[in-house]
Amino acid sequence: MLKFWVFMIFLAAVSVWDGKTKKIPNWLIVGGATVGILFGGAGMAWNEMGEVPGIVLGAALAALRMFTAVLPGLALYRFRMVGAGDVKLAAVIVGFMGYGAGGAGILAGLCLGAVWALVRMVQRGIMRRRFCYLIGYVRRVLLTGKIEAYYDRSRDGEEAVIPLGVCLAVGAAAVAVVWCLCA
């Protein structure tokens, strides 16, 4: 139960910070990752023989989950469709929750982010312009084979940007709550 509440506090801190600044600081991610690894070790604290190597194995597995969770996000980051902090946050979520629940939390967060972005584009009257830009971007990448950033703050401004970290945190929190209620 302690792991649950620590995770909820971490997600709340990420949400507040990302909501205000649209950035997730590295010190917050490193702190979350460290605690996630420690809880991963505590979750496998003792093997059948009552020996400490279970702690090391649990911590190593949590760290491995975080590392492997970063890899898919790197493609989205390479195209500048998500921020580096969002990719690292997804890794911490998987480190805390595991692949199944963490993946479900990230998917829920991405769906929330998609809805938020669509609503924002409709409210600001920029949906047609953004979709035309997306189609042109995909066309340029396919024709030239050159990968360029999809989003550039100086060129695109802030009107279509949402704090994805908030969405990922809310999605992970929702899945964690449901997971705890069903367990």
N, C-alpha and C positions, 0 to 999 in steps of 0.2 A: 504494500500500500504506500510505503514511503516513496518508492520509485515512481508511482503514479503521480503523487503530489509534486515531487521535484520536477517531473516532466511537464506537468501543467504550469508550474511557475516559470519554467524555461520558455514554454510556448507563449505564455502571456507576455514575458519580457520581450521576446522576439517580435510579437505582434505590435506592442506599443512602440518599440524602437523603429521598426520598419514602417509602421503607419505614419509616424511623424517625419521620418527622414528619407524614406524609400531606400534605405541602406541597412544592412545587418552587419554590425561590427564584428571583426574577427575575434575579439576577446570574448564576445558572447558565444560565438560558435565553438571556440576552443574550450570554453568552460562547459558548454553543453556536451561536447564530444567526450571530454574527460570524465564527466559524471556518467555519461552513457556507458563508457568503457568500464568504469568502476562498478556500476550496477550490473553490467554484463558478467563481470567476474564474480560478483556476489551471488548472481543467479545460479552459478555452478560452483559454489564455494567449496564443496567437498565431494570427492568422488567416493566410490564404495568403500575404499580403504580409509577414508577420513583424512586424506592427504591434501595438502595445499595446491598441488599442480592443477586441480580443478578450477581454482581461482584464475590462474594464468590462462588456462584454456578458454574459460568463459570470457575473459577480457580480450583475448586474442580473436575470438570469434566475433565479438561486438565490433572490434576495430576492423576486421575483415569485411563485415557487413557494411560498415561505413565506407570503406575504400571502394567496394564493388558498386555501391549505390551512387558514387560520384561519377562513374564512367558514363552511364547514359545521359546524365545531365551535361556532360562536357560538350556533347554535340549541340545541344540547345544554346549553351553558353558561347560556343564557337561562332554561331550565327548571331549572337547578341539578342537572342529572343528571351533569355532569362539572365538574371544577374548571377555573379559568382556566389554571392551570399545565399541566393535561393538554392543553388546546387548544393552548397555545403549544408544548408539547413535540411534539405532532403536526406542527405547522408546521416545527419544526426538523428533524424526521425527514424530511419531504418535501423540505426544502431540501438536506439532505445526500444523500438517496438518489434524488431525482426522484419523479415522480408514480407510476410503475408500481411500483417496488420499495418506495417509501415507503408507498404505499397498501396494498400487500400486508403490510408490516410493521405498519401500524396495524390492519389487519383481523385479523391474527394476534394482536396485543395485545388487541384488543377481545374476541376469542373466548376468549382466556386469562382475561381479566377476568370474562367471563360465567360461565365454569366455576368460577372461584374464588368469585365471589359466590354462585352456587347452592350450592356445597359449604358455604360459610360459613353460609348461611341454614338449610340442612338440619342442620348440626352444632348450631346454636344454637336449633333448633326454632322459627324465626320465618318460615319460607317462606310459610305460609298468610297470616299477618298482613301481610307485605310485599306479597304479590300482591293481597290485598284493598285495601290502601292504594293500590296502583298503579291498580286498577280505579276506585276512588273518585276518585282524582286526575284520571284521564282523563275521567271522567263530569263532574266539576265544571268542568273547563276547557271541555269541549264544550258544556255547558248554559249556562254563564255567559259564555263567550268571554273570560274574564279569565285571563291568564297569571300563575301564581304559582309560587313555587319548589317543586319536587318535594321537595327535601331541605333541611331546616333542622336544623343541628347541635343547637341548643338543644331542639328539639321531638323529633327522631328519634334522638338519641344517636349512638354510634359503632358499635353492634353489627352493622350491615349494611354499613359502609363498608370498601372495599378501596382500597389505594393504586394507582389506575389507572395512574399514571406508571410503576410497576414493570412492569406488564403490557405497556404500550406499548413500553417500553425492551427488554424481553425479546423481544417479537414482532419489533421492528425488528432487534435483534441476530441473531435466528435467520434472518431473511430475508437480512440482510447476509452472514452466514456462507455460506448456501446460494448466494447470488449470487456470492460470491468463489470458491467451490469449483467452480461451474459455468462460470465465465468463463475 
